[in-house]
Amino acid sequence: MIQRINRVASGFGPFQSLNLKSQTVLLKHNADLVVSLRGAVFMEVNKQGLDQIVLSLGMNDCDFAKKLITDVKQQRSNRIEYNMVNSLQIINQATPTERRYSKLLERVGTTVSSDVNMVTLLSYILLFSNDFSDSTLERNEITNCQETMIRMLQRYIFGKYPQNLAINLFAKVLNCVSDLQELCTIKKQRQMAVADPKKLMVVEQEKLSTGNP
């Protein structure tokens, strides 16, 4: 997902127009916000296992997707939960902090997952977030880009939905930004499940390549 975010950002004109330092800083600070947004959509409460798997596939995975869907039609695809896909961190779902994380994840997913265009526009709004200290940023240009994306989101929502619904929905979507910031803060505070997470990532990749559980 990080690789996808980098590629999409690099192909987006307003992002490309920034100097390389600003691009690097924005990706460093904001990529996890976009990952968390995509995670919230992936974990949305109404999605089942097959929905989640198909959602995670890229545009070059069509052949694999066709085979996967054929296979899964013959069996029930259980829902994938967050703690099943994050093996790098210790997650105690009984703690108030993790209950808060689950609540935020669910709220973001419920708000935006029904409309792919809202997810896309919110992703760009997050990409241009610059509410952190860094003297090297082209702050005016970045703020202008983000404000442009917010206006696009507003026009899209008010153009698609009735006004009374659009007012409420637009506010909820913008509130997702602070929810996602809190999600990222919680993730950063977790303990790692192993001393060297890079080694665990290698092990997980080997499991995927060999098909071993």
Secondary structure, DSSP 8 states (H G I E B T S, - for coil): -HHHHHHHHHT-HHHHTS-HHHHHHHHHHHHHHHHHHHHHHHT-TT--HHHHHHHH--TT-HHHHHHHHHHHTTS------HHHH--SB---TTSHHHHHHHHHHHHHHHHHTT-HHHHHHHHHHHHT---S--TTS-HHHHHHHHHHHHHHHHHHHHHHS-HHHHHHHHHHHHHHHHHHHHHHHHHHHS-BSSS-HHHHHHHHHHHHHHT--
